[in-house]
Amino acid sequence: MLRVIRRCLVLCAAVAALLPAVAPAQGYPAKPVRLIVPFAPGGTTDVLARLVAQELGDALGQQFVVENRPGAGGNIGTEAAVRSAPDGHTLVMSFDGTMAINPSTYAKLAFDPQRDLAPVANVAQVPLLFVVHPGVAARTIGEFVALAKASPGRINYSSAGNGSTGHLTGELFKARAGIDMAHVNYKGGGQAVQDLLGGQIQMLVTALPTVEGHLKGGKLRALAFTSARRVPGAPEVPTLVESGFPGFEVMSWYGILAPAGTPQEIVRKLNAEINRILRSPAVRDRMAALGAEPTGGTPEQFAETIRADTARWAQVVRTAGIRIE
């Protein structure tokens, strides 16, 4: 009998040891979840975050509240997430500019993206789009290059921010096309769009979700995508590849991360729900209309994407000589 009791105690202890690992996911989420978007409202990160937040809230029975905290190329909002409690109730929707480029462009960074954040899910990849104000006398990317060469230094362009994927893509394009343009820095794509609409800048390198409504209304003009093939949401717009720039392909990714130390069971639960959401025909159709391709995959695959792109963009940053103090 004593032996049986001892075995029961050992078994109970083993089960108890497993409980802390299971409990966090079982009761999650216990309250509304804050999804930080480290950019101003209206940009691509914001649009995709709101789409996923709505679906997650419906699936998990708690509100996923989008909180915009723009500034410093996404660093301010991302740092707020890093400093939050690692309990799954604060997440951040980030993109490759903040996660893979900022470590090379910023002289000082208050966090290490790979050390201080836990990848949850890579949500989507989006090609960039070269879009101009209708007052610019160019209807094709070739005409734009000719215009820029005729007026060196007089054309301003912008992106989601200094050192962003759009910024580096613009610098790569300048080098390939042999033109001189000045980059104007904003805290997010939404603010840049407003000045593009007002004619203060002539061109924006962004993603379709940021400017989709303005393109349909004729307030802005699309010149070319950076994808390998045309985008279903705007099939009339050619790619840079077919416009005389072979091999010019850039896809920006957007994903959800949690503070480091967030229980893996919560990370896995969120990852499973996001992958399920990305398989939904309605969500896929909505993303396709925005020019976005659902990505999904495991947290480990997302972590590898971050590592690989950090190394790739570091080389581009060194070549372009971009440094932000």
C-alpha beads as a LAMMPS data file, in Angstrom:
LAMMPS data file: protein, C-alpha beads

325 atoms
324 bonds

1 atom types
1 bond types

-500.0 500.0 xlo xhi
-500.0 500.0 ylo yhi
-500.0 500.0 zlo zhi

Masses

1 110.0

Atoms # bond

1 1 1 0.000 0.000 0.000
2 1 1 2.785 2.393 0.897
3 1 1 4.412 1.716 -2.472
4 1 1 1.130 2.515 -4.251
5 1 1 0.777 5.768 -2.330
6 1 1 4.321 6.776 -3.243
7 1 1 3.637 6.058 -6.905
8 1 1 0.486 8.175 -6.745
9 1 1 2.413 11.033 -5.192
10 1 1 5.084 10.839 -7.881
11 1 1 2.414 10.805 -10.582
12 1 1 0.603 13.760 -9.036
13 1 1 3.853 15.708 -8.840
14 1 1 4.554 15.015 -12.502
15 1 1 1.072 16.185 -13.486
16 1 1 1.407 19.294 -11.319
17 1 1 4.684 20.125 -13.027
18 1 1 2.872 20.175 -16.347
19 1 1 0.017 22.394 -15.210
20 1 1 1.851 25.747 -15.383
21 1 1 2.691 24.996 -19.013
22 1 1 -0.931 24.271 -19.928
23 1 1 -2.822 26.788 -17.797
24 1 1 -1.746 30.006 -19.567
25 1 1 -3.220 28.898 -22.894
26 1 1 -6.400 27.489 -21.364
27 1 1 -7.397 30.787 -19.786
28 1 1 -6.117 32.993 -22.586
29 1 1 -7.131 35.656 -23.327
30 1 1 -8.463 36.638 -19.913
31 1 1 -9.032 40.288 -20.905
32 1 1 -8.888 42.525 -24.001
33 1 1 -5.628 42.210 -25.928
34 1 1 -3.696 45.294 -26.994
35 1 1 -2.268 45.055 -30.528
36 1 1 0.249 47.864 -30.932
37 1 1 0.777 49.271 -34.420
38 1 1 4.001 51.318 -34.321
39 1 1 2.834 53.581 -37.155
40 1 1 0.135 56.170 -37.783
41 1 1 -3.386 55.074 -38.801
42 1 1 -4.005 54.440 -42.488
43 1 1 -0.748 52.723 -43.389
44 1 1 -0.362 49.124 -44.527
45 1 1 0.663 47.864 -41.079
46 1 1 -2.455 49.465 -39.607
47 1 1 -4.809 48.093 -42.283
48 1 1 -3.542 44.518 -41.927
49 1 1 -3.503 44.733 -38.118
50 1 1 -7.164 45.763 -37.999
51 1 1 -8.146 42.956 -40.348
52 1 1 -6.416 40.311 -38.212
53 1 1 -7.497 41.896 -34.890
54 1 1 -11.159 41.683 -35.831
55 1 1 -10.850 38.027 -36.765
56 1 1 -8.864 37.135 -33.635
57 1 1 -11.393 38.884 -31.425
58 1 1 -14.251 36.945 -32.990
59 1 1 -12.370 33.655 -32.633
60 1 1 -11.073 34.045 -29.071
61 1 1 -13.979 35.904 -27.464
62 1 1 -12.043 38.989 -26.356
63 1 1 -11.465 42.327 -28.017
64 1 1 -8.152 42.808 -29.806
65 1 1 -7.718 46.585 -29.594
66 1 1 -5.417 48.262 -32.135
67 1 1 -3.303 50.993 -30.562
68 1 1 -1.308 53.278 -32.882
69 1 1 2.009 54.453 -31.394
70 1 1 4.030 55.933 -34.280
71 1 1 7.531 57.339 -34.305
72 1 1 11.194 56.583 -35.035
73 1 1 10.543 54.116 -37.836
74 1 1 8.370 51.920 -35.634
75 1 1 10.823 51.868 -32.722
76 1 1 8.627 53.735 -30.222
77 1 1 5.636 51.427 -30.474
78 1 1 7.810 48.332 -30.677
79 1 1 9.715 49.330 -27.539
80 1 1 6.381 49.780 -25.747
81 1 1 5.535 46.188 -26.631
82 1 1 8.961 44.946 -25.516
83 1 1 8.463 46.572 -22.105
84 1 1 4.977 45.123 -21.624
85 1 1 4.121 42.117 -19.472
86 1 1 4.873 38.874 -21.368
87 1 1 1.425 37.419 -20.808
88 1 1 0.014 37.543 -24.334
89 1 1 -2.217 40.553 -23.637
90 1 1 0.117 42.939 -25.472
91 1 1 1.227 42.172 -29.026
92 1 1 2.802 44.216 -31.796
93 1 1 2.127 44.190 -35.525
94 1 1 5.472 44.943 -37.082
95 1 1 7.113 44.749 -40.502
96 1 1 10.515 44.090 -42.011
97 1 1 11.519 47.761 -41.865
98 1 1 11.416 47.869 -38.071
99 1 1 12.480 44.296 -37.395
100 1 1 15.169 43.702 -40.029
101 1 1 16.346 47.132 -41.201
102 1 1 16.316 49.374 -38.117
103 1 1 19.054 47.347 -36.352
104 1 1 21.417 48.441 -39.140
105 1 1 20.205 52.007 -39.733
106 1 1 19.805 53.261 -36.154
107 1 1 22.978 54.086 -34.237
108 1 1 21.197 53.293 -30.970
109 1 1 18.263 50.944 -30.522
110 1 1 16.627 50.446 -27.115
111 1 1 15.772 46.842 -27.923
112 1 1 17.056 43.891 -29.914
113 1 1 14.270 42.651 -32.226
114 1 1 15.543 39.078 -32.202
115 1 1 16.268 38.928 -28.475
116 1 1 13.410 40.951 -27.003
117 1 1 10.463 39.790 -29.123
118 1 1 8.947 36.375 -29.704
119 1 1 7.725 35.797 -33.274
120 1 1 4.085 34.673 -33.330
121 1 1 3.126 34.563 -37.002
122 1 1 4.173 36.038 -40.329
123 1 1 0.838 37.399 -41.559
124 1 1 1.422 38.639 -45.111
125 1 1 3.903 39.786 -47.687
126 1 1 3.149 42.828 -49.785
127 1 1 4.869 44.258 -52.866
128 1 1 5.689 47.926 -52.868
129 1 1 4.096 50.388 -55.248
130 1 1 5.482 53.524 -56.897
131 1 1 2.647 56.065 -56.849
132 1 1 2.629 59.744 -57.862
133 1 1 0.488 62.847 -57.566
134 1 1 -1.657 63.383 -60.703
135 1 1 0.145 66.672 -61.276
136 1 1 3.347 64.781 -62.074
137 1 1 3.707 64.574 -65.852
138 1 1 4.373 60.839 -65.954
139 1 1 1.997 57.954 -66.630
140 1 1 4.641 55.228 -66.709
141 1 1 7.761 54.535 -64.683
142 1 1 9.806 55.207 -67.822
143 1 1 8.284 58.672 -68.191
144 1 1 8.948 59.320 -64.510
145 1 1 12.629 58.411 -64.902
146 1 1 12.898 60.756 -67.887
147 1 1 11.242 63.533 -65.871
148 1 1 13.601 62.995 -62.925
149 1 1 16.652 63.033 -65.186
150 1 1 15.489 66.305 -66.706
151 1 1 15.101 67.843 -63.204
152 1 1 17.805 66.313 -60.992
153 1 1 17.219 66.857 -57.275
154 1 1 13.847 68.554 -57.768
155 1 1 11.626 65.526 -57.168
156 1 1 10.824 64.491 -53.608
157 1 1 9.684 61.033 -52.654
158 1 1 8.682 59.442 -49.377
159 1 1 7.966 56.102 -47.714
160 1 1 6.765 54.742 -44.376
161 1 1 9.791 56.364 -42.732
162 1 1 13.528 56.831 -42.676
163 1 1 15.258 53.497 -43.160
164 1 1 12.001 51.712 -44.005
165 1 1 11.705 49.097 -46.735
166 1 1 10.141 51.739 -48.963
167 1 1 13.033 54.115 -48.317
168 1 1 15.670 51.513 -49.181
169 1 1 13.672 50.428 -52.220
170 1 1 13.586 54.038 -53.374
171 1 1 17.353 54.294 -52.930
172 1 1 17.867 51.077 -54.887
173 1 1 15.637 52.420 -57.643
174 1 1 17.571 55.685 -57.767
175 1 1 20.788 53.748 -58.271
176 1 1 19.303 51.440 -60.929
177 1 1 17.607 54.260 -62.837
178 1 1 20.466 56.757 -62.476
179 1 1 18.263 59.526 -61.075
180 1 1 18.511 61.972 -58.171
181 1 1 15.558 62.256 -55.770
182 1 1 15.361 63.506 -52.176
183 1 1 13.718 61.316 -49.518
184 1 1 11.272 63.110 -47.189
185 1 1 10.817 61.376 -43.833
186 1 1 7.424 60.849 -42.157
187 1 1 6.350 58.877 -39.074
188 1 1 4.144 56.586 -41.138
189 1 1 2.579 55.901 -44.510
190 1 1 -0.666 57.686 -43.622
191 1 1 1.036 61.044 -43.096
192 1 1 3.070 60.665 -46.273
193 1 1 -0.124 59.996 -48.251
194 1 1 -1.672 63.244 -47.035
195 1 1 1.287 65.298 -48.272
196 1 1 1.305 63.363 -51.550
197 1 1 -2.362 64.246 -52.022
198 1 1 -1.522 67.878 -51.272
199 1 1 1.327 67.923 -53.776
200 1 1 4.071 68.611 -51.214
201 1 1 5.861 65.480 -52.424
202 1 1 5.744 63.991 -55.900
203 1 1 6.115 60.254 -55.335
204 1 1 5.528 57.662 -52.617
205 1 1 6.979 54.153 -52.336
206 1 1 4.371 52.287 -50.337
207 1 1 1.993 49.311 -50.444
208 1 1 -1.403 49.152 -52.113
209 1 1 -3.498 49.152 -48.897
210 1 1 -2.125 52.580 -48.005
211 1 1 -3.356 54.273 -51.177
212 1 1 -6.000 51.934 -52.615
213 1 1 -8.967 54.273 -52.098
214 1 1 -7.136 57.281 -53.537
215 1 1 -6.148 55.319 -56.650
216 1 1 -9.745 54.292 -57.275
217 1 1 -10.872 57.890 -56.815
218 1 1 -8.301 59.190 -59.289
219 1 1 -6.554 61.307 -56.667
220 1 1 -3.279 59.422 -57.132
221 1 1 -1.660 57.531 -60.019
222 1 1 0.110 54.150 -59.770
223 1 1 3.208 53.612 -61.905
224 1 1 4.605 50.171 -61.047
225 1 1 4.733 47.361 -58.486
226 1 1 7.922 45.750 -57.169
227 1 1 6.479 42.213 -57.412
228 1 1 7.502 39.553 -59.918
229 1 1 3.984 39.497 -61.388
230 1 1 1.015 41.833 -61.505
231 1 1 -1.156 42.254 -58.418
232 1 1 -4.755 40.940 -58.645
233 1 1 -6.091 43.986 -56.807
234 1 1 -4.675 46.320 -59.477
235 1 1 -4.073 44.241 -62.623
236 1 1 -3.756 47.312 -64.836
237 1 1 -0.542 48.404 -63.077
238 1 1 2.670 46.887 -64.532
239 1 1 5.656 45.648 -62.535
240 1 1 9.109 47.200 -62.561
241 1 1 10.396 43.964 -64.092
242 1 1 8.188 44.317 -67.152
243 1 1 8.857 48.075 -67.257
244 1 1 12.538 47.673 -68.044
245 1 1 14.064 46.826 -64.652
246 1 1 14.774 43.069 -64.750
247 1 1 15.293 41.412 -61.384
248 1 1 13.919 44.366 -59.429
249 1 1 11.708 42.556 -56.935
250 1 1 10.985 43.579 -53.332
251 1 1 8.319 42.079 -51.051
252 1 1 7.739 43.565 -47.611
253 1 1 6.410 41.301 -44.823
254 1 1 4.129 42.052 -41.888
255 1 1 3.788 39.910 -38.786
256 1 1 2.689 39.696 -35.172
257 1 1 5.130 39.360 -32.275
258 1 1 4.891 39.195 -28.476
259 1 1 7.272 40.310 -25.715
260 1 1 10.050 37.784 -25.102
261 1 1 9.113 35.419 -22.332
262 1 1 5.487 35.081 -23.387
263 1 1 4.485 31.456 -22.643
264 1 1 5.009 29.267 -25.675
265 1 1 1.530 27.807 -25.231
266 1 1 0.024 31.262 -25.784
267 1 1 2.311 31.878 -28.767
268 1 1 1.238 28.536 -30.261
269 1 1 -2.437 29.243 -29.629
270 1 1 -2.212 32.621 -31.370
271 1 1 -0.182 31.123 -34.213
272 1 1 -2.788 28.405 -34.789
273 1 1 -5.631 30.935 -34.849
274 1 1 -3.798 33.286 -37.205
275 1 1 -2.998 30.435 -39.595
276 1 1 -6.646 29.411 -39.512
277 1 1 -7.679 33.007 -40.235
278 1 1 -5.255 33.218 -43.162
279 1 1 -6.839 30.110 -44.706
280 1 1 -10.275 31.755 -44.711
281 1 1 -11.434 32.465 -48.304
282 1 1 -12.953 35.799 -47.207
283 1 1 -9.696 36.950 -45.604
284 1 1 -7.628 35.754 -48.562
285 1 1 -9.912 37.636 -50.960
286 1 1 -9.645 40.784 -48.875
287 1 1 -5.857 40.521 -48.763
288 1 1 -5.655 39.861 -52.495
289 1 1 -7.656 43.033 -53.123
290 1 1 -5.064 44.864 -51.015
291 1 1 -2.180 43.369 -52.960
292 1 1 -1.162 41.232 -49.975
293 1 1 -0.310 37.526 -50.031
294 1 1 -1.138 35.572 -46.827
295 1 1 2.005 33.981 -45.427
296 1 1 1.381 32.040 -42.222
297 1 1 3.702 29.285 -41.031
298 1 1 5.286 28.503 -37.670
299 1 1 6.911 30.905 -35.188
300 1 1 10.242 29.255 -36.006
301 1 1 9.838 29.964 -39.725
302 1 1 8.994 33.583 -38.946
303 1 1 12.104 33.846 -36.745
304 1 1 14.258 32.527 -39.601
305 1 1 12.744 35.091 -41.998
306 1 1 13.691 37.860 -39.559
307 1 1 17.254 36.551 -39.220
308 1 1 17.752 36.181 -42.978
309 1 1 16.334 39.600 -43.857
310 1 1 18.349 41.321 -41.119
311 1 1 21.520 40.046 -42.767
312 1 1 20.315 40.886 -46.311
313 1 1 19.265 44.472 -45.541
314 1 1 22.398 45.137 -43.473
315 1 1 24.419 44.826 -46.665
316 1 1 22.099 47.232 -48.533
317 1 1 22.286 49.758 -45.687
318 1 1 26.086 49.668 -45.728
319 1 1 26.152 50.205 -49.475
320 1 1 23.672 53.112 -49.315
321 1 1 25.439 54.638 -46.312
322 1 1 22.204 55.202 -44.369
323 1 1 22.616 56.010 -40.676
324 1 1 20.062 57.446 -38.252
325 1 1 21.308 59.030 -35.023

Bonds

1 1 1 2
2 1 2 3
3 1 3 4
4 1 4 5
5 1 5 6
6 1 6 7
7 1 7 8
8 1 8 9
9 1 9 10
10 1 10 11
11 1 11 12
12 1 12 13
13 1 13 14
14 1 14 15
15 1 15 16
16 1 16 17
17 1 17 18
18 1 18 19
19 1 19 20
20 1 20 21
21 1 21 22
22 1 22 23
23 1 23 24
24 1 24 25
25 1 25 26
26 1 26 27
27 1 27 28
28 1 28 29
29 1 29 30
30 1 30 31
31 1 31 32
32 1 32 33
33 1 33 34
34 1 34 35
35 1 35 36
36 1 36 37
37 1 37 38
38 1 38 39
39 1 39 40
40 1 40 41
41 1 41 42
42 1 42 43
43 1 43 44
44 1 44 45
45 1 45 46
46 1 46 47
47 1 47 48
48 1 48 49
49 1 49 50
50 1 50 51
51 1 51 52
52 1 52 53
53 1 53 54
54 1 54 55
55 1 55 56
56 1 56 57
57 1 57 58
58 1 58 59
59 1 59 60
60 1 60 61
61 1 61 62
62 1 62 63
63 1 63 64
64 1 64 65
65 1 65 66
66 1 66 67
67 1 67 68
68 1 68 69
69 1 69 70
70 1 70 71
71 1 71 72
72 1 72 73
73 1 73 74
74 1 74 75
75 1 75 76
76 1 76 77
77 1 77 78
78 1 78 79
79 1 79 80
80 1 80 81
81 1 81 82
82 1 82 83
83 1 83 84
84 1 84 85
85 1 85 86
86 1 86 87
87 1 87 88
88 1 88 89
89 1 89 90
90 1 90 91
91 1 91 92
92 1 92 93
93 1 93 94
94 1 94 95
95 1 95 96
96 1 96 97
97 1 97 98
98 1 98 99
99 1 99 100
100 1 100 101
101 1 101 102
102 1 102 103
103 1 103 104
104 1 104 105
105 1 105 106
106 1 106 107
107 1 107 108
108 1 108 109
109 1 109 110
110 1 110 111
111 1 111 112
112 1 112 113
113 1 113 114
114 1 114 115
115 1 115 116
116 1 116 117
117 1 117 118
118 1 118 119
119 1 119 120
120 1 120 121
121 1 121 122
122 1 122 123
123 1 123 124
124 1 124 125
125 1 125 126
126 1 126 127
127 1 127 128
128 1 128 129
129 1 129 130
130 1 130 131
131 1 131 132
132 1 132 133
133 1 133 134
134 1 134 135
135 1 135 136
136 1 136 137
137 1 137 138
138 1 138 139
139 1 139 140
140 1 140 141
141 1 141 142
142 1 142 143
143 1 143 144
144 1 144 145
145 1 145 146
146 1 146 147
147 1 147 148
148 1 148 149
149 1 149 150
150 1 150 151
151 1 151 152
152 1 152 153
153 1 153 154
154 1 154 155
155 1 155 156
156 1 156 157
157 1 157 158
158 1 158 159
159 1 159 160
160 1 160 161
161 1 161 162
162 1 162 163
163 1 163 164
164 1 164 165
165 1 165 166
166 1 166 167
167 1 167 168
168 1 168 169
169 1 169 170
170 1 170 171
171 1 171 172
172 1 172 173
173 1 173 174
174 1 174 175
175 1 175 176
176 1 176 177
177 1 177 178
178 1 178 179
179 1 179 180
180 1 180 181
181 1 181 182
182 1 182 183
183 1 183 184
184 1 184 185
185 1 185 186
186 1 186 187
187 1 187 188
188 1 188 189
189 1 189 190
190 1 190 191
191 1 191 192
192 1 192 193
193 1 193 194
194 1 194 195
195 1 195 196
196 1 196 197
197 1 197 198
198 1 198 199
199 1 199 200
200 1 200 201
201 1 201 202
202 1 202 203
203 1 203 204
204 1 204 205
205 1 205 206
206 1 206 207
207 1 207 208
208 1 208 209
209 1 209 210
210 1 210 211
211 1 211 212
212 1 212 213
213 1 213 214
214 1 214 215
215 1 215 216
216 1 216 217
217 1 217 218
218 1 218 219
219 1 219 220
220 1 220 221
221 1 221 222
222 1 222 223
223 1 223 224
224 1 224 225
225 1 225 226
226 1 226 227
227 1 227 228
228 1 228 229
229 1 229 230
230 1 230 231
231 1 231 232
232 1 232 233
233 1 233 234
234 1 234 235
235 1 235 236
236 1 236 237
237 1 237 238
238 1 238 239
239 1 239 240
240 1 240 241
241 1 241 242
242 1 242 243
243 1 243 244
244 1 244 245
245 1 245 246
246 1 246 247
247 1 247 248
248 1 248 249
249 1 249 250
250 1 250 251
251 1 251 252
252 1 252 253
253 1 253 254
254 1 254 255
255 1 255 256
256 1 256 257
257 1 257 258
258 1 258 259
259 1 259 260
260 1 260 261
261 1 261 262
262 1 262 263
263 1 263 264
264 1 264 265
265 1 265 266
266 1 266 267
267 1 267 268
268 1 268 269
269 1 269 270
270 1 270 271
271 1 271 272
272 1 272 273
273 1 273 274
274 1 274 275
275 1 275 276
276 1 276 277
277 1 277 278
278 1 278 279
279 1 279 280
280 1 280 281
281 1 281 282
282 1 282 283
283 1 283 284
284 1 284 285
285 1 285 286
286 1 286 287
287 1 287 288
288 1 288 289
289 1 289 290
290 1 290 291
291 1 291 292
292 1 292 293
293 1 293 294
294 1 294 295
295 1 295 296
296 1 296 297
297 1 297 298
298 1 298 299
299 1 299 300
300 1 300 301
301 1 301 302
302 1 302 303
303 1 303 304
304 1 304 305
305 1 305 306
306 1 306 307
307 1 307 308
308 1 308 309
309 1 309 310
310 1 310 311
311 1 311 312
312 1 312 313
313 1 313 314
314 1 314 315
315 1 315 316
316 1 316 317
317 1 317 318
318 1 318 319
319 1 319 320
320 1 320 321
321 1 321 322
322 1 322 323
323 1 323 324
324 1 324 325
